[in-house]
Amino acid sequence: MATSLSEKQEEIYEEFYDLVNMQPQEIEEWLETEESKSVGQIKEGDDESVGRQSARKIIKIKRTNKSDLSDEQVDHMQKVCGYIKRHVAQEPDGDVSGTDWCYSLKNWGHDPSK
């Protein structure tokens, strides 16, 4: 893209940075855990879950200058926002730390304990 974002893309960008509350290094460290590897849907032919694949894209997005974001990256940002909002709305009762719900959100760059 290497240009300024459209108004819609700017909204997506802002929402993404509001919802994705983990920094790239935090996400990288999280991906090394057994908890991260224990959750998520793995599509046929893939080695890791959709959420873990998304996390790797999120890391790249967060390390990309805003003006250098590709349309594909902005599209992924929108997908991430949708996932996080839907998943947060399904929060289980009680202490959520140590739950698959929490682990899945962290794979998508959102730490619900923050």
C-alpha positions in Angstrom: 0.0 0.0 0.0 2.7 2.5 1.1 0.1 5.3 1.1 -2.3 6.7 3.8 -5.1 4.5 4.9 -8.7 5.1 3.8 -11.2 6.2 6.4 -12.4 2.6 6.7 -8.9 1.2 6.9 -8.1 3.8 9.6 -11.0 2.6 11.7 -9.9 -1.0 11.3 -6.3 0.0 12.3 -7.5 1.8 15.4 -9.8 -1.1 16.5 -7.0 -3.6 15.9 -4.7 -1.7 18.2 -7.4 -1.4 20.8 -8.2 -5.1 20.8 -4.7 -6.6 20.2 -3.2 -5.8 23.6 -0.2 -8.1 23.4 3.1 -6.9 22.0 5.0 -8.9 19.3 7.5 -10.3 21.8 4.7 -11.4 24.2 3.0 -13.2 21.4 6.2 -14.9 20.3 6.8 -16.1 23.8 3.2 -17.2 24.2 3.4 -19.3 20.9 6.3 -21.3 22.5 4.0 -22.6 25.3 2.2 -25.9 25.4 -1.0 -23.9 26.3 -0.8 -22.1 23.0 -0.3 -25.3 21.1 -3.2 -27.0 22.9 -6.1 -25.0 21.5 -7.6 -24.1 18.2 -8.8 -25.6 15.0 -6.2 -27.2 12.7 -7.3 -27.3 9.1 -6.5 -30.4 7.0 -3.0 -30.2 5.7 -1.8 -27.6 8.2 0.7 -28.1 11.0 -0.8 -25.6 13.4 -4.1 -24.0 14.4 -5.7 -21.1 12.6 -5.1 -18.9 15.7 -1.4 -19.7 15.8 -1.1 -18.9 12.1 -3.0 -15.6 12.8 -0.6 -14.8 15.6 2.4 -14.9 13.2 0.6 -12.5 10.9 -0.3 -10.2 13.8 3.4 -10.1 14.9 4.4 -9.0 11.3 1.5 -6.4 11.2 2.6 -4.9 14.6 6.2 -4.7 13.3 5.1 -2.9 10.0 4.9 0.8 9.8 1.3 2.0 9.4 2.0 3.6 6.0 3.5 0.3 4.7 0.6 -2.0 5.6 -0.7 -4.0 2.7 -4.4 -4.4 1.8 -4.0 -8.1 2.8 -2.6 -7.1 6.2 -5.5 -4.6 6.8 -8.0 -7.4 5.8 -6.3 -9.7 8.4 -6.6 -6.9 11.0 -10.3 -6.8 10.3 -10.6 -10.6 10.7 -8.7 -10.5 14.0 -11.0 -7.7 15.3 -14.1 -9.8 14.4 -12.7 -12.9 16.1 -11.7 -11.1 19.3 -15.0 -9.4 19.6 -17.0 -12.6 19.0 -14.8 -14.6 21.4 -14.9 -12.0 24.2 -18.7 -11.9 24.0 -18.6 -15.7 24.9 -16.6 -15.3 28.1 -17.3 -18.2 30.5 -18.3 -17.6 34.1 -15.7 -17.7 36.8 -12.0 -17.5 36.7 -11.0 -17.7 33.0 -7.2 -17.9 33.5 -6.1 -21.4 32.5 -9.1 -21.9 30.2 -9.1 -22.8 26.5 -11.1 -19.6 26.0 -8.3 -17.5 27.4 -5.6 -19.5 25.5 -7.4 -19.1 22.2 -7.7 -15.3 22.7 -4.0 -15.0 23.4 -3.3 -16.9 20.2 -5.2 -14.0 18.5 -3.1 -11.4 20.4 -5.6 -10.5 23.1 -4.8 -11.2 26.7 -8.1 -11.0 28.6 -6.2 -10.6 31.9 -5.0 -7.1 30.8 
